[in-house]
């Protein structure tokens, strides 16, 4: 009987070690390549720069006049759900798409994309608002819930995706003009592509599943006969049909040797879509908007180092510190 305390102590130690092992392997543990990196997406549309706040749980969008970057508007869109696992914004044509996810304190998950017209003010009644159910994203989010609460028999609340993210789950949208809305879901290292008729009558259909893309934030650009997928650390892939080609690593072509400098903890990767010209840039910046590396101009088939247009550079530097504050 005297050995019982030792046995209990050993059992407790074994359980603790097992829990530590589970915690270390839980989805959302950052990989070494993405430590300290956050990312944000800016859109240039009709002489304005649009960016959504990283830390705002509501759909606050900053709009800056590129010619006069000191003129800043804060646009707040009335989302159906106020709690989201991370900010997401996509602009296509004259519409802005915003993501909303709400977990009802663990009892139920809703996931949707809300579509608004950029030509209407987000203040007051908006006639063109449209809610799009996203069943594939809802199903993916459910897989990240911990077991049921015993007392209430409800799911434990979802851990929102912010700094120290626990969920390695990212999405992007593409609206290439073929009548379909495409949803890209990167769940760990598995990328699934779904499509749905823009009329929103038909349900989502999975069109492709791929493996091997790093578990990190990514962006999609459609070029007609192929699609570019760019990750936050600079890996660039071309998707043509059902074949995925790795075109670059760390924003440098695969045939160029690159030594990557240590990334500051407060660094941010800014990805810029110019919807007027179809051009795209990526650059690293610190928390106050100081450029840490020369911008990379993401062309159709190559990557080149090229400075941003002067007015755009000023607007980006102005917007970056603002989008981290509510």
Secondary structure, 3 states (H helix, E strand, C coil): CCCHHHHHHHHHHHHHHHHHHHHHHCCCCCCHHHCCCEEEEEEEECCEEEEECCCCCCEEEEEEECCCCCCEEEEEECCCCCCCCCCCEEEECCEEEEEEEECHHHCCCEEEEEEEECCCCCCCCCCCCEEEECHHHHHHHHCCCCCECCCCCCECCCCCCCCCCCCCEEEEEECCCCCEEEEEEEECCEEEEEEEECCCCCCCEEEEEEECCCCCCEEEEECCCCEEEEECCCCEEEEECCEEEEEEECCEECCCCCCCCCCCCCCEEEEEEECCCCCEEEEEECCCCCECCCCEEECCCCEEECCCCHHHHHHHHHHHHHCCCC
